[in-house]
Amino acid sequence: MTTTAANSASHHLSPAFPGRAPWGTANKLRAWQQGAMERYLQEQPRDFLAVATPGAGKTTFALTLASWLLHHHVVQQVTVVAPTEHLKKQWAEAAARIGIKLDPEYSAGPLSKEYQGVAITYAGVGVRPMLHRNRVEQRKTLVILDEIHHAGDSKSWGEACLEAFEPATRRLALTGTPFRSDTNPIPFVAYEEGNDGIRRSAADYTYGYGSALADGVVRPVIFLSYSGNMRWRTKAGDEIAARLGEPMTKDAISQAWRTALDARGEWMPNVLKAADQRLTEVRKAIPDAGGLVIASDQDSARSYAKLIRELTGEKATVVLSDDQGASKRIDDFTASTDRWMVAVRMVSEGVDVPRLAVGVYATTISTPLFFAQAVGRFVRSRRRGETASVFLPTVPDLLGHANEMEVERDHVLDKPKKEGEEDPYAESEKEMDEANKEQDEDTGEQEQFSFEALESDAVFDRVLFDGAEFGMQAHPGSEEEQDYLGIPGLLEPDQVQMLLQKRQARQIAHSKKRPDEEADLLELPAERRPVVSHKEMLELRKQLNTMVGAYSHQSGKPHGVIHTELRRTCGGPPSAEATAGQLRQRIAKVGEWATRMK
């Protein structure tokens, strides 16, 4: 079947569907949706995996296909499986707009004849897989698995989905983020082995962020990163001070990051104030633009909402859990012109609020999956030229994700580990577990990583856009910071790039005129201030250990003795706690010693 068949599928849709579609797409399919439809109709597969970046219109594609399959009697009913209660209801509402009636409240028993299917959650399938299997066996069914990576959240969910939907006539899997931090296989997803022997998920149709950006389907994202001095007390009673973005151990990065997010310090109030100023600028071009703060827990969310009230004089909508009340608050916020919403963790995933244009990433979850889902809340474009702005702490992992927004990933099933090599994926496993827990669940995290945030301040650090970094450090409220916060809210990507280059050139010129004694911040352009990641720290420690091993063989001295001599000569703590600069200094010193012996 060809373009004609795909076109006829879209003709079953209401001219107004999707009601909140971006510019120019209200009464026709986008090019990628058309392309995915054509591929499906040509191949007529039982299983089809469509990977499309958040905000690209996966729901429209899936319901267009469902409409075609129902119309041509390929299937008789539809089952939609979504990650959350709120999303389940969104699917039912979207389906109703094109004449497909799905019951979002279905729990058991025969389905009322007025409905053509049900909308359920993965958790619901996990509880009663046989109930859904019986329904699928009785009538030819299309199963739409929204954000299918959730079917791999736990072994029981994956097994339940397999049990429930194995007899389905057709299965359509959708995801905006097909990669997971773990190696749980995702049901009904095909894996292909590469030349390296590693199996990766194979999508039937992929529409990535880079392609969507070029097509104007999603907004370009400007990331504004803030550093600052942090001071905290460890559970051992030691007081530690560090600056966000400076090379430090993984534990120190984690504690400095949590100190920054503490609402009682100065970092969060300054960043929220900057984000609100940015929102004001964006609203000049997009009058109903809204902002979202993504918090780690309920206490933080309430504290941030209080800060927003104090800073703006307006109340923020607070979404604490995925209950009926939260769903209504999200809907009310979507329909309003209110400025701010604060949400906890995974409530942010799948929340369809197209007017969200400014975000504050105020959570310590750093997996690429969660980051992509969170940023996906801001990229849904409604008209050409809209930009999104996301505020971040200067944390290496986050800046890495921000710089890789356009990288397309697949779910890797095999992650071989060389002997003696640290597993690069292990550190994100726990974070994904945390991210997938219920929002109201007590994680015990505070006790496990007991520490006390003492004080923090904020420094504007850099802007990241399209893989490049701009700007020099500046104080909150300074003319330099305002330069970046005041970038217009309606711009084409090339205009954003040009403006950022001009802003940085102006900042550098201004800096050169200032006397040296007035420079209390690191006055170097962002691209010359690399943020050292935990992975790079591991490499430096590995390099030092290799050189110490070689020198030990050469000199006959034990490894421990050499490390002690290096500490005595170069200063600083043991290697595990040393900064990148200290490690490089020791590498150079042991190299110097080895050269003298030759």
Helices and strands as residue ranges (DSSP letters): H 3-10, H 31-43, E 47-52, H 58-71, E 77-82, H 85-96, E 102-103, E 117-121, H 122-127, H 129-138, E 141-145, G 148-152, H 155-165, E 170-175, E 191-193, E 199-201, E 205-207, H 209-214, E 221-227, E 229-234, E 239-243, H 250-261, H 267-285, E 290-295, H 298-312, E 317-319, H 324-335, E 340-344, G 345-348, E 356-362, H 368-375, E 388-393, H 396-403, H 426-436, H 445-448, E 451-456, E 459-465, E 468-470, H 479-485, H 493-513, G 516-518, G 526-528, H 534-555, H 559-570, G 575-577, H 580-597
